[in-house]
Amino acid sequence: MTAFVLGNGVSRQNIKLDQLTQIGDVYGCNALYRTFTPRVLVATDTMIAEVIQKSGYSLHNRFYTRQPLPEFGALPLIAKYRGYSSGPNAVSIAAQDGHRLIFLLGFDMGPADSGGFNNVYADTEFYKKSTSTPTYTGNWIRQLCTVFDDFSATSFVRVMGKTTADVAEFSKVKNLEFSSMSDFENRINTIPKDL
């Protein structure tokens, strides 16, 4: 079973998300729900999590957060990862759901081309300005390494776009491989559709 976990780095901007849903399950984070409904959405930041729940989204879709509001349908994050950020939690949920091949898209961990904040939702509600300093990624890196290790029987593929930074710690992970964006696009055309 194949899954695609979407970070919100700008490297994923040109990926056709509807095409991914024809191949496997899509997991995503935070403001993704504004334009696309993934199989699972995760938000760990209190403010955006509340807006998502109060919009009614979590009554009809699978949504995880740290402290679900009563009667809005949200699910609590797994205790072990509750303190982790949205992206690592989304990866862990995809693995817990039994997916054995998980692609990470938009996990850029570096600045945008401009040198500023790298996020497809920059300059919108709950997000920094595109001219802001890039977000510190050390916590995300440590958290992802733990998830990769916890699910050692799962194969993870980090798709590398133009703005995707090399991360030294990831080179030591045995069940993580790397794919260029063009190789990924070719590869998804040959992945059998999940039944």
C-alpha positions as CSV (number, residue, x, y, z in Angstrom):
1,M,0.0,0.0,0.0
2,T,1.3,3.4,-1.0
3,A,0.9,6.7,0.8
4,F,1.9,10.3,0.0
5,V,2.5,12.7,2.9
6,L,2.5,16.3,2.0
7,G,4.6,18.8,3.8
8,N,3.9,22.4,2.8
9,G,7.2,23.3,1.3
10,V,7.0,25.0,-2.1
11,S,8.7,22.1,-3.9
12,R,5.3,20.3,-4.0
13,Q,3.5,23.2,-5.7
14,N,3.3,21.6,-9.2
15,I,2.3,18.1,-8.1
16,K,-1.2,17.1,-9.2
17,L,-2.8,16.0,-5.9
18,D,-5.8,14.4,-7.5
19,Q,-3.4,12.2,-9.5
20,L,-1.9,10.9,-6.2
21,T,-5.3,9.9,-4.8
22,Q,-5.7,7.5,-7.8
23,I,-2.6,5.7,-6.7
24,G,-2.6,5.7,-2.9
25,D,-3.7,7.6,0.2
26,V,-2.8,11.3,0.7
27,Y,-1.9,12.7,4.2
28,G,-1.5,16.4,4.8
29,C,-1.1,19.2,7.2
30,N,-2.7,22.4,8.4
31,A,-4.0,24.7,5.6
32,L,-4.0,22.0,3.0
33,Y,-7.7,21.6,3.7
34,R,-8.4,25.0,2.2
35,T,-8.0,23.6,-1.3
36,F,-7.7,19.8,-1.1
37,T,-9.2,17.1,1.1
38,P,-6.6,14.4,2.0
39,R,-7.5,11.0,3.5
40,V,-6.0,12.4,6.8
41,L,-5.3,15.9,7.9
42,V,-3.1,16.8,10.9
43,A,-2.7,20.2,12.7
44,T,-0.8,20.6,15.9
45,D,-0.9,24.4,16.2
46,T,-3.8,25.3,18.4
47,M,-5.2,28.3,16.4
48,I,-5.4,26.6,13.0
49,A,-6.6,23.3,14.6
50,E,-9.5,25.2,16.2
51,V,-10.4,26.9,12.9
52,I,-10.4,23.6,11.1
53,Q,-12.6,22.0,13.7
54,K,-15.1,24.9,13.9
55,S,-15.4,24.9,10.1
56,G,-17.0,21.5,10.3
57,Y,-14.2,19.8,8.4
58,S,-13.5,17.3,11.2
59,L,-17.1,16.2,11.3
60,H,-16.8,14.7,7.8
61,N,-13.1,14.0,7.4
62,R,-10.4,12.3,9.4
63,F,-8.5,15.0,11.3
64,Y,-6.0,14.7,14.1
65,T,-4.8,17.3,16.6
66,R,-3.3,17.5,20.1
67,Q,-6.4,18.5,22.0
68,P,-9.6,17.9,20.0
69,L,-12.6,20.1,20.8
70,P,-15.6,18.2,22.1
71,E,-18.2,17.2,19.6
72,F,-16.3,18.4,16.5
73,G,-15.2,14.9,15.4
74,A,-11.4,15.4,15.6
75,L,-9.2,12.6,16.8
76,P,-6.3,12.8,19.3
77,L,-2.8,12.3,18.1
78,I,-1.1,9.1,19.2
79,A,0.4,9.7,22.6
80,K,4.0,9.0,21.7
81,Y,4.0,11.6,18.9
82,R,1.6,14.2,20.5
83,G,4.5,16.7,21.1
84,Y,5.7,16.3,17.5
85,S,5.0,18.8,14.7
86,S,2.2,18.2,12.1
87,G,4.5,16.7,9.4
88,P,6.1,14.0,11.5
89,N,2.7,13.2,12.9
90,A,1.2,12.8,9.5
91,V,4.1,10.5,8.5
92,S,3.6,8.4,11.6
93,I,-0.1,8.0,11.0
94,A,0.5,6.9,7.4
95,A,2.9,4.3,8.8
96,Q,0.5,3.2,11.5
97,D,-2.3,2.8,8.9
98,G,-0.2,0.1,7.4
99,H,1.3,1.8,4.3
100,R,4.6,0.1,3.4
101,L,5.8,2.7,0.8
102,I,5.5,6.3,1.9
103,F,6.5,9.3,-0.2
104,L,7.3,12.6,1.5
105,L,6.6,15.6,-0.7
106,G,7.2,19.2,0.3
107,F,9.4,18.3,3.3
108,D,11.8,21.0,2.1
109,M,13.6,21.9,5.4
110,G,15.3,24.9,3.8
111,P,14.6,28.4,2.5
112,A,12.5,29.3,-0.6
113,D,14.3,30.4,-3.7
114,S,14.1,34.0,-2.3
115,G,15.9,32.9,0.8
116,G,12.8,33.5,3.0
117,F,10.1,31.4,4.6
118,N,9.4,28.3,2.5
119,N,5.7,27.4,2.7
120,V,3.0,27.3,0.0
121,Y,0.7,29.2,2.5
122,A,3.2,32.0,3.3
123,D,1.4,35.4,3.6
124,T,-1.9,33.8,4.6
125,E,-3.7,33.5,7.9
126,F,-1.6,31.6,10.6
127,Y,1.6,31.7,8.4
128,K,4.6,33.9,8.4
129,K,5.4,36.3,5.6
130,S,7.3,35.0,2.6
131,T,10.1,37.5,3.5
132,S,10.4,36.1,7.0
133,T,13.4,34.0,8.2
134,P,13.0,30.3,7.3
135,T,11.7,28.1,10.1
136,Y,14.2,26.2,12.3
137,T,13.9,22.6,11.2
138,G,16.0,20.8,13.8
139,N,13.0,19.5,15.7
140,W,11.3,18.2,12.5
141,I,14.5,16.4,11.5
142,R,14.9,14.6,14.9
143,Q,11.2,13.8,15.0
144,L,11.2,12.3,11.5
145,C,14.3,10.2,12.3
146,T,12.5,8.7,15.3
147,V,9.4,7.9,13.1
148,F,11.6,6.3,10.4
149,D,13.3,4.2,13.1
150,D,10.0,3.3,14.8
151,F,8.7,2.0,11.5
152,S,11.8,0.2,10.2
153,A,9.8,-2.2,8.0
154,T,8.3,0.7,6.1
155,S,10.1,2.2,3.1
156,F,10.2,6.0,3.0
157,V,11.1,8.2,0.0
158,R,11.9,11.9,0.3
159,V,11.2,13.6,-2.9
160,M,13.8,16.3,-3.6
161,G,12.6,19.5,-5.4
162,K,14.5,22.6,-6.2
163,T,14.0,24.1,-2.7
164,T,14.5,20.8,-0.8
165,A,17.6,21.0,1.5
166,D,20.0,18.2,2.0
167,V,19.8,16.9,5.6
168,A,22.9,15.1,6.8
169,E,21.0,13.1,9.5
170,F,18.7,11.6,6.8
171,S,21.7,10.1,4.9
172,K,22.1,7.7,7.9
173,V,18.5,6.4,7.8
174,K,18.5,2.8,6.3
175,N,14.8,2.8,5.3
176,L,14.8,6.3,3.7
177,E,15.7,6.8,0.0
178,F,15.7,10.0,-2.1
179,S,14.1,10.7,-5.4
180,S,14.4,13.7,-7.7
181,M,11.1,15.3,-8.6
182,S,11.4,14.1,-12.2
183,D,12.1,10.5,-11.1
184,F,9.2,10.7,-8.8
185,E,6.8,11.8,-11.5
186,N,8.0,8.9,-13.7
187,R,7.8,6.5,-10.8
188,I,4.2,7.3,-9.8
189,N,3.1,6.4,-13.4
190,T,4.3,2.8,-12.7
191,I,3.0,2.3,-9.1
192,P,0.1,-0.1,-9.1
193,K,-3.1,1.5,-7.8
194,D,-4.0,0.5,-4.2
195,L,-6.9,-1.9,-4.1
